[in-house]
Amino acid sequence: MSIKDGSYKNRSIEIDAFIAYPKKGDGPFPVVIFVHASGGTGLFSDKWFKFNRLAAKSLLKKGIAVMFLDNFSARGVKHTYKIQTSTSHWSTFIDAFKALEYLSKDP
């Protein structure tokens, strides 16, 4: 409902992200945004979850920048796999679109 009535805008937060750019070229670069699952940002670096890192390396080699978005830290949450209601899953969508909006304004 907060998306439909726009009330999510009344509680703005500043989320964190890490952006890696390809080593070659001056840009602008296309960007792929990685958003973690309920395990939190640990999924980006945990040795058992290699997919994100391998995909990011492959994209960087192809001249595509990558952004790792942290949806939880600003909300005081580390993970939601035990209590899924600790952060709304809709916030993940809002954060991704707001990150896209931010990137669209950066030459």
ABEGO torsion letter per residue (X at the ends): XAAAAGAAAABBBBBBBBBBBBABEAOBBBBBBBBBBAAEAAAAABAABAAAAAAAAAAAAAGBBBBBBBAAAAAGBABAAABAAABBAAAAAAAAAAAAAAAAABX
